[in-house]
Amino acid sequence: MADTPSSASTGETSGLLRQFRGDLMALTKARLSVLVVLTACFGYLIATKGGGGFSWSVLWHMFFGTVLAASGAAVFNQLMEVEADARMHRTSDRPLPAKRLPKPAAFILGWLLAGFGLVHLGVKVNAQASLMAGATLLTYLFIYTPMKRVSTANTLVGAVSGALPPLIGWSAGGRPLLDPGSFFLFGLLFFWQLPHFAAINWMYREEYIRGGFRMWSNDDESGTKTARIALVFSLCLTLLVVLFPFVSTGMAPWGAVAGGVLGGIMAMLSIRFLKSGERADARRLFFYTLLYLPLMMLAGYFAWLAAEVPGA
């Protein structure tokens, strides 16, 4: 039976709604925003250790405000890079370069999301959490994003921006910023990002060159330079997690073992990439970094809790 005009219209409307929903997810970089929020939640759980000071209400408001701020940052990032995105195959179908969404609408949406996120954190959580979210937006949008066109050091600045969200959660837990725990959280995310981004930069180096971005991997056809960078920061990451339990009472010693094993695997994958220079090995390293972070956060949380238990 042929579709009636009514059913055809309904199908078309449904298709448009799906397209709009997909575009909105792409514009706010939903998957990246989820990762940002998870690290903020990790910071909150570490700060409260699941016991004294823990509040579901504060966790929810911190979660909600961070989602809004991260989504707003993603919108502004794509507004600032729309021309570069249009030149790269992997990003040319995003809603702004593909002209499915108007820039003024995205600009307004970005302001609403970022603004409401910062205000929500300041009012419903505390000023320090809002300040950390603001610092994340500042470094991401006004330093890292424009720096991508002028210096390969942009990845280091981007790692600073990406290492701040756990401190939103830490601040929401009412903990001071000058604390061994906050330095551990910052260092964990900072060092983790560098092998992660080194791998993806090398895999898509031709795309980044086409987009006009200056990355470590742009002139590294063999992968040697990129693999060495990944290896150095994998070792830094491993040393941080292994040594932290012995210089602070915040984490039980067995957390060093978990961190050593997880970091050691990352270092081994970096060495494998260094020896082969193959895209497949860079890809394995990249996907392992995605696995490493949730596993390390899980192990770190339980090791942090165990530090409260006598004899742990």
Secondary structure as UniProt FT lines:
FT   HELIX           5..27
FT   TURN            28..29
FT   HELIX           30..48
FT   TURN            49..50
FT   TURN            52..53
FT   HELIX           56..80
FT   HELIX           82..87
FT   TURN            89..93
FT   TURN            95..99
FT   HELIX           103..120
FT   HELIX           121..125
FT   HELIX           127..137
FT   HELIX           138..144
FT   HELIX           145..147
FT   TURN            148..150
FT   TURN            152..153
FT   HELIX           154..163
FT   HELIX           165..172
FT   TURN            173..174
FT   HELIX           180..203
FT   HELIX           205..211
FT   TURN            216..219
FT   HELIX           224..247
FT   HELIX           254..276
FT   HELIX           279..306
FT   TURN            307..308
FT   TURN            310..311
//
